Amino acid sequence: MTDELIGYSIDKLKSYGIVDSGDASKLGIGAMTDARVQSFFEKMARAGVVDHALDFRKSYALQFVNKGVGLDLRPN
C-alpha cells in the first residue's frame, strides 16, 4: 500500500468511528463488556449457531481489555 492509501484508510476509520466508537469511546480500543458478550451469545443461540446450554462465560476474559487504550489520542 502507498502512504497515501494508508493515510486515506486511517482518515476513513476515524471519520466513521470504526475503531473508537461505542464502548471504546469510554473504555478504550478493543473494549469488551460482559453485557455485550452475553447479547452476542443470545443472538447466536436464537439463530441456532450455538447451543443455548453452552457456558459462554468460559470463552473470554476481560483482564486484558478496557484499559483506556487510545483515549489519549481522541480529540477533545
Protein Blocks (a to p, Z undefined) as FASTA:
>chain_A
ZZklmmmmmmmmmmnommmgcjllmnoghiacfklmmmmmmmmmmnomacfklcfklmpc
fklgonogoklmpcZZ
